[in-house]
Amino acid sequence: MSPVSLFLNILWIVLGGFWMAFAWIIAGIIMAITIIGLPWARAAFTIAGYTLFPFGQKAVPRDLHTGREDLGTGPLGVIGNIIWFVLAGWWLAIGHVLTAIVLAVTIIGIPFAWAHLKLAAIALWPIGKTIVPA
């Protein structure tokens, strides 16, 4: 991780990143407790790590990254994302959007607000994504 990414990630944690990463972890724990939600729990924990340290990384579709389709990138992934959206995705997306609105009030907060908006889009459809270095 470059020094600039490290600095931005530290600011990010202070300015709302910790709060939303915690929300992703809670969603993952709830999904894991239900046993049926284990596939969504894995995605939630992966995105929680990304939410905690978003600078220097990016989320990409897994099939584009690996060059092959798998269970989460095919039709079952679409069904999984629809279920995720209904159960937890829209709540997390609203949290990211509200945090982005608060951060966008200041000039310093605008890049962080933009990152929250990107995370809001991921919150709606996380299955089939992977996190790679930027």
C-alpha positions in Angstrom: 0.0 0.0 0.0 1.4 3.4 -1.0 1.9 6.1 1.7 -0.9 8.2 0.0 -3.3 5.2 0.2 -2.3 4.6 3.8 -2.9 8.2 4.7 -6.3 8.3 2.9 -7.3 5.0 4.6 -6.5 6.4 8.0 -8.6 9.5 7.3 -11.3 7.3 5.9 -11.5 5.2 9.1 -11.9 8.4 11.2 -14.4 10.0 8.8 -17.0 7.2 8.7 -15.3 4.2 7.3 -15.2 2.3 10.6 -18.9 2.9 11.1 -19.9 1.4 7.7 -17.3 -1.5 8.0 -18.9 -2.3 11.4 -22.4 -2.4 9.7 -21.0 -4.8 7.0 -19.6 -7.0 9.8 -23.0 -7.0 11.6 -24.7 -8.0 8.4 -22.2 -10.8 7.9 -22.7 -12.1 11.4 -26.5 -12.1 11.0 -26.2 -14.0 7.8 -23.7 -16.5 9.3 -26.0 -17.1 12.3 -28.9 -18.1 9.9 -26.7 -20.9 8.3 -28.7 -20.4 5.1 -27.0 -17.0 4.7 -23.4 -18.4 4.7 -22.8 -17.5 1.0 -23.9 -13.9 1.8 -21.8 -13.8 5.0 -18.6 -14.5 3.0 -19.4 -11.6 0.6 -20.3 -9.3 3.5 -17.0 -10.0 5.4 -15.0 -9.5 2.1 -16.7 -6.1 1.5 -16.3 -5.2 5.2 -12.5 -5.4 4.7 -12.8 -3.4 1.6 -15.0 -0.8 3.3 -12.4 -0.5 6.1 -9.5 0.1 3.6 -11.0 1.2 0.2 -8.1 3.3 -1.0 -5.5 1.3 -3.1 -8.1 -1.4 -3.9 -11.1 -1.7 -6.2 -14.0 -4.1 -6.6 -14.3 -5.9 -9.9 -16.5 -8.6 -11.2 -14.9 -11.9 -10.4 -15.5 -13.5 -13.8 -13.7 -10.6 -15.5 -10.8 -10.9 -13.0 -10.4 -14.7 -13.2 -11.5 -15.1 -16.8 -14.1 -17.7 -16.0 -17.6 -17.9 -14.7 -18.3 -19.5 -11.3 -21.2 -20.1 -9.0 -21.4 -16.5 -7.8 -21.1 -14.9 -11.2 -23.8 -17.0 -13.1 -27.5 -17.2 -12.7 -27.3 -18.4 -9.1 -25.3 -15.2 -8.3 -28.1 -13.1 -9.7 -30.6 -14.9 -7.5 -28.2 -14.5 -4.6 -27.9 -10.8 -5.2 -31.7 -10.3 -5.4 -32.0 -12.1 -2.0 -29.1 -10.0 -0.6 -30.8 -6.8 -1.9 -34.0 -7.6 -0.1 -32.4 -8.8 3.2 -29.5 -6.4 3.7 -28.3 -4.6 0.6 -30.6 -1.6 0.6 -30.0 -0.9 4.3 -26.2 -0.8 3.8 -26.6 1.3 0.6 -28.7 3.8 2.5 -26.0 4.0 5.2 -23.4 4.6 2.6 -25.5 7.3 0.9 -26.3 9.1 4.1 -22.6 9.1 5.1 -21.7 10.4 1.7 -24.2 13.2 2.0 -22.7 14.2 5.4 -19.1 14.1 4.0 -19.9 15.9 0.8 -20.7 19.1 2.8 -17.0 19.8 3.2 -14.4 20.0 0.4 -12.1 17.6 2.2 -14.9 15.1 2.5 -15.8 15.0 -1.2 -13.4 12.2 -2.2 -14.6 10.2 0.8 -18.2 10.8 -0.2 -17.5 9.5 -3.7 -16.0 6.4 -2.2 -19.1 5.9 -0.1 -21.3 6.2 -3.2 -19.2 3.5 -4.9 -19.6 1.3 -1.9 -23.4 1.9 -1.9 -23.5 0.5 -5.4 -21.5 -2.6 -4.2 -23.9 -2.9 -1.2 -26.8 -3.4 -3.6 -25.1 -6.2 -5.6 -22.0 -7.7 -3.8 -22.2 -11.4 -4.9 -19.7 -12.1 -7.7 -17.3 -9.3 -6.9 -13.7 -9.6 -5.8 -11.4 -7.0 -4.3 -8.1 -6.4 -6.2 -5.3 -3.9 -5.8 -5.9 -0.7 -7.7 
